[in-house]
Amino acid sequence: MTLTQLEEAALRSIFSETPELAAGLERQLEAATVIERENSGAGFFTTIRVPEDAERVKSPKVLGYESHAHIRGMEYDLGFVLFMKDGALHMLEGYALAGSTSALDLTDLQFEIFRVAQNQVVPESPFSSA
């Protein structure tokens, strides 16, 4: 399986939160494959496999926290975190701030990625009238 447009955009946004790791994470992403995707109803989990010979990065176990997305058809936004394992991309979690993701086709979404730093106001969704 390959990454969806939303997953790839979320990952690149997370990478931009840690510029000192971005180049290594991008190289891992180029070689990565999706081994599982689950829509939990409260968000999704995408398990990623990075080849053993891919360069590892020294990073925290969890990256992200600032990256979010407005999703057409959802009243509330999704937030994202990236779980790392032994210096490699492991699992992307997209979590609903409220509401259900059960009816969403994760492979075919209209979205807009944005970042929210701590104590920052969330921008209005371009899909709010949808």
C-alpha positions in Angstrom: 0.0 0.0 0.0 1.0 3.6 -0.6 0.4 6.7 1.5 -2.8 8.7 0.9 -2.4 12.3 0.0 -3.6 13.3 3.5 -1.0 11.0 5.2 1.8 12.3 3.0 0.9 15.9 3.6 0.5 15.3 7.4 3.9 13.6 7.5 5.6 16.4 5.7 4.0 18.9 8.0 5.3 17.0 11.0 8.7 16.8 9.5 8.7 20.6 9.1 8.1 20.9 12.9 11.6 19.4 13.4 13.8 20.9 10.7 16.9 19.2 12.2 15.4 15.8 11.5 13.5 16.6 8.3 16.2 15.5 5.7 16.6 12.1 7.4 12.8 11.6 7.8 12.3 12.6 4.1 14.8 9.9 3.0 13.0 7.3 5.1 9.7 8.4 3.6 11.0 7.9 0.1 11.6 4.2 0.8 8.7 3.6 3.1 5.6 1.5 2.5 2.3 1.3 4.3 1.6 -2.1 5.9 -1.7 -1.3 7.6 -4.3 1.4 7.7 -7.2 1.4 10.2 -10.1 3.9 10.5 -10.9 3.6 14.2 -14.0 5.9 14.0 -12.2 8.4 16.2 -9.4 8.9 13.6 -7.0 6.5 11.9 -3.7 4.7 12.4 -1.3 4.1 9.5 1.5 1.6 10.1 4.6 2.4 8.1 7.5 0.1 7.3 11.0 1.5 6.6 13.6 -0.8 5.0 16.2 -2.1 7.5 19.0 -0.5 5.4 17.4 3.0 5.6 19.3 5.6 7.6 17.9 6.0 11.1 17.5 9.3 12.9 18.0 10.1 16.6 14.6 11.4 17.6 12.0 11.4 20.3 9.5 8.5 20.3 6.7 10.9 19.3 6.8 13.8 16.8 4.1 16.2 15.8 1.5 17.9 18.0 1.3 21.1 15.8 0.0 19.5 12.5 -3.7 19.4 11.9 -6.1 19.3 8.9 -9.5 20.7 8.0 -11.4 17.9 6.3 -14.4 18.5 4.0 -17.4 16.8 5.6 -16.1 17.0 9.1 -17.3 19.6 11.5 -14.1 19.4 13.6 -10.4 19.0 12.6 -8.0 16.1 12.7 -4.7 16.3 14.6 -1.6 14.2 13.8 1.2 12.6 15.7 4.0 10.4 14.3 5.3 7.5 16.4 8.9 6.6 15.8 10.5 3.2 16.5 14.3 2.7 16.7 14.9 5.9 14.8 12.4 5.0 12.0 9.0 6.1 10.9 6.5 3.6 12.5 2.9 4.9 12.8 1.0 8.0 11.9 -2.0 8.7 14.0 -4.7 11.0 12.8 -7.1 11.8 15.7 -10.5 13.5 15.5 -10.8 16.5 17.8 -14.5 15.6 18.0 -17.0 13.6 15.9 -16.6 10.4 14.0 -14.3 9.4 11.1 -16.3 6.2 10.3 -17.9 7.5 7.2 -14.7 8.9 5.7 -12.9 7.3 2.8 -9.4 8.1 3.9 -8.0 7.5 0.4 -10.2 10.3 -1.1 -10.5 13.4 1.0 -10.4 17.1 0.4 -8.3 18.7 3.1 -6.1 21.6 4.1 -3.1 21.0 6.4 -2.2 23.7 8.9 -0.1 24.0 12.1 -1.2 25.3 15.4 1.4 26.1 18.0 0.6 26.0 21.7 -1.9 28.6 22.7 -2.6 29.6 19.1 -6.1 30.1 17.7 -7.2 27.4 15.2 -7.8 29.0 11.8 -11.3 28.7 10.3 -11.9 25.8 8.0 -12.3 26.6 4.3 -14.9 23.7 4.4 -17.0 25.1 7.3 -20.0 25.6 5.1 -19.7 22.1 3.6 
